[in-house]
């Protein structure tokens, strides 16, 4: 059965008011890959009705970022979601989500100013604003998001808590290629040579786990060796950080349960990844 396609906020809200049962929601920017589809599969298992949004949100892109080149393939996305038997696909326009005269933003303090927030200072304001709007329109019981964007997951959980949304956010595991590269729509930008270099992100995270297993707990020492591995692959480091998974604050000594995240530029493409140290 083909999903019902909805591009009107009013129609989506009207349909939502009539729906019964547990509603699962997966927000996406389209150009779907196996990571997105794993979120949809999780939603199918835990929900009675599944709604997926497709919206390339312009407000989470900064100046000189890749909004104009962001990959899209709506027809392919529809086919993939049809195969998974999604119930509704919501794909509003920019003009609907940000009409003329739009002036309202959602800001989460402090935890948006570290990690990716240091080099993308307006990014999370765009993320929290669009997700808050989508949650108001769709009012889901559960919202499924991947752990690859770990900071985003923490920020949105804080927003949900602080603004008393009833929706529960479900974090889902990172989906990787066989060689360990985390799935991302931006992987499309990489040449075959760049694709091989990009594996250094996951390799450096696995190195961090190996060093911890060997008894090295100094964050600086671990980051230093990760840096050497990445730079040997002709890639530029935005950041490598060891942090508390709840507060996102830097920790000087790695412990079990710590998180290590990084952002690396490979062939002008900014990629992110992270790992939980166990």
C-alpha positions in Angstrom: 0.0 0.0 0.0 1.4 3.4 -1.0 1.8 6.0 1.7 -0.5 9.0 1.6 1.5 12.0 0.5 0.8 15.3 2.3 2.4 18.6 1.6 -0.1 20.8 3.5 0.4 21.7 7.2 -3.4 22.1 7.5 -4.1 18.7 6.0 -1.4 16.9 8.1 -2.8 18.5 11.3 -6.4 17.5 10.3 -5.4 13.9 9.6 -3.4 13.7 12.8 -6.5 14.7 14.8 -8.3 11.6 13.4 -5.6 9.1 14.0 -5.8 6.5 16.7 -3.1 4.3 18.2 0.6 5.0 18.9 2.1 7.4 16.3 5.8 6.9 15.4 7.6 9.8 13.6 10.9 9.9 11.6 12.0 13.4 10.6 14.4 13.4 7.6 15.8 15.7 5.0 15.3 13.0 2.3 17.9 11.3 0.1 17.3 8.3 2.3 19.9 5.6 3.0 19.9 2.5 5.2 20.4 4.6 8.3 17.1 6.4 7.7 15.4 3.2 6.8 16.6 1.6 10.1 14.8 4.4 11.9 11.6 3.7 9.9 11.9 0.0 10.7 12.2 0.7 14.4 9.2 3.0 14.2 7.2 0.2 12.5 8.0 -2.2 15.3 7.1 0.2 18.1 4.2 2.1 16.6 0.7 1.6 15.1 1.1 4.3 12.5 4.3 5.7 11.0 4.8 9.2 9.6 8.0 10.3 7.9 8.8 13.9 7.0 11.0 14.9 4.1 12.1 18.5 4.4 15.6 20.0 3.6 15.6 22.6 6.4 17.3 25.8 5.2 17.7 27.3 8.6 20.2 24.6 9.8 22.6 25.4 7.1 25.1 28.2 7.7 26.7 30.5 5.2 28.9 28.7 2.7 27.5 25.3 3.6 25.9 22.9 1.1 22.2 23.8 1.1 22.1 24.5 -2.7 23.9 21.2 -3.4 22.3 19.0 -0.8 21.3 15.7 -2.6 17.6 15.0 -3.2 15.7 12.2 -4.9 12.1 12.4 -3.9 10.8 9.7 -6.2 13.4 7.2 -4.9 12.5 8.2 -1.3 8.9 7.5 -2.0 9.7 4.0 -3.4 11.8 3.1 -0.4 9.2 4.3 2.1 6.5 2.5 0.1 8.5 -0.7 0.4 8.5 -0.3 4.2 4.8 0.3 4.2 5.0 3.8 5.8 1.5 5.3 6.4 2.1 9.0 5.7 4.8 11.1 4.1 4.8 14.8 5.0 6.8 17.1 2.7 6.0 20.7 3.3 7.5 23.6 1.4 9.9 26.2 2.7 7.1 28.8 2.3 4.8 26.8 4.6 7.4 26.2 7.3 8.9 29.7 7.2 6.3 32.0 5.8 7.0 35.7 5.1 7.5 37.5 8.3 8.7 34.5 10.3 10.4 35.6 13.5 10.3 32.8 16.1 13.2 30.5 17.0 13.8 27.8 19.6 17.2 28.0 21.3 18.8 25.4 23.6 21.5 27.0 25.7 25.1 25.8 26.4 25.0 22.3 24.9 24.6 23.8 21.4 27.8 25.8 21.8 30.2 22.9 22.0 31.3 20.1 19.5 29.6 20.9 16.2 28.1 24.1 17.6 31.6 25.7 17.7 32.0 25.7 14.0 28.3 25.8 13.1 27.0 28.4 15.5 23.5 28.7 13.9 23.0 25.1 13.1 21.2 23.8 16.2 18.8 26.8 16.3 17.6 25.7 13.0 17.4 22.0 14.1 15.5 22.7 17.3 13.1 25.2 15.6 12.2 22.8 12.7 11.8 19.8 15.0 9.6 21.7 17.4 7.4 22.8 14.5 7.1 19.3 13.1 6.3 17.9 16.5 3.6 20.5 17.0 2.1 19.6 13.6 2.4 15.8 13.9 2.2 15.3 17.7 3.9 11.9 17.7 4.1 9.5 20.6 7.6 8.4 19.6 10.2 10.1 17.5 13.1 8.1 16.1 16.5 9.6 15.6 20.0 8.2 14.9 22.9 8.3 17.3 25.3 9.3 14.5 24.2 12.9 15.2 24.7 12.4 18.9 24.8 16.0 19.9 21.6 16.6 18.0 20.0 13.7 19.9 21.0 15.2 23.3 19.9 18.7 22.3 16.5 17.6 21.1 16.0 15.5 24.3 16.7 18.6 26.3 14.3 20.6 24.2 11.6 18.0 24.7 12.1 18.0 28.4 12.3 21.8 28.8 9.3 22.6 26.7 7.1 19.8 28.0 6.5 18.0 24.7 4.8 14.7 25.4 6.8 12.9 22.6 9.5 10.4 23.7 12.7 10.5 21.6 14.1 7.0 20.7 17.8 7.0 19.9 18.8 4.3 17.4 22.2 2.8 16.7 24.5 4.1 14.0 24.3 2.1 10.7 27.6 1.6 8.9 29.0 0.3 5.7 30.9 -3.0 5.8 34.2 -1.1 6.1 32.9 1.0 9.1 32.0 4.3 7.4 28.9 5.7 9.0 26.1 6.2 6.5 25.4 9.8 5.6 23.7 11.5 2.7 26.9 13.6 2.3 28.9 10.5 1.5 27.7 11.0 -2.0 30.0 14.0 -2.4 33.1 11.8 -2.0 35.2 10.5 -4.8 36.3 6.8 -4.6 39.7 8.1 -3.2 37.9 10.3 -0.7 35.6 7.5 0.2 38.7 5.4 1.2 40.1 8.3 3.2 36.8 8.8 5.0 37.2 5.4 6.7 39.7 7.0 8.9 36.9 8.5 11.1 35.7 5.0 12.2 39.3 3.7 12.4 40.3 6.5 14.7 37.3 5.8 17.0 38.1 2.1 17.1 41.7 3.1 17.9 40.4 5.1 20.9 38.5 2.0 22.1 41.7 -0.1 21.7 43.8 2.3 23.6 41.3 2.4 26.4 41.3 -1.4 26.5 45.0 -1.3 26.9 44.8 1.0 29.9 45.3 4.4 28.4 42.7 6.8 29.8 44.1 10.2 29.2 41.8 12.0 26.8 44.7 14.1 25.4 46.8 11.0 24.7 44.0 9.2 23.0 43.1 12.3 20.9 46.7 12.7 19.9 46.9 9.3 18.4 43.5 9.7 16.7 44.8 13.0 15.2 47.9 11.3 13.8 45.8 8.6 12.1 43.3 11.1 10.6 46.0 13.5 9.4 47.9 10.6 7.8 44.8 10.2 5.6 45.1 13.8 4.4 41.9 14.9 6.2 41.3 18.0 8.2 40.0 17.8 11.7 37.3 20.2 12.9 37.3 18.6 16.3 37.9 15.5 18.3 36.3 15.5 21.8 35.9 13.2 24.7 32.8 14.1 26.7 30.1 13.1 29.2 27.2 11.7 27.1 24.6 13.6 29.1 26.1 17.1 29.7 28.4 17.0 26.6 31.2 18.5 28.8 34.8 17.6 28.1 36.3 15.0 30.4 40.1 14.7 30.9 40.0 11.0 31.7 38.1 8.4 29.6 35.8 6.0 31.5 33.5 3.3 30.4 30.4 5.0 29.1 32.2 8.1 27.8 31.5 9.3 24.3 34.1 10.3 21.8 32.9 12.3 18.8 34.7 13.9 15.9 34.0 16.0 12.8 36.5 15.7 9.9 36.6 17.3 6.5 37.4 14.9 3.7 37.6 16.4 0.2 35.7 19.5 1.4 32.9 17.3 2.8 32.3 17.6 6.6 31.6 14.2 8.1 30.8 13.3 11.7 30.9 10.1 13.8 31.1 9.0 17.4 31.5 6.0 19.6 30.5 4.9 23.1 33.5 3.7 25.0 32.8 0.3 26.7 
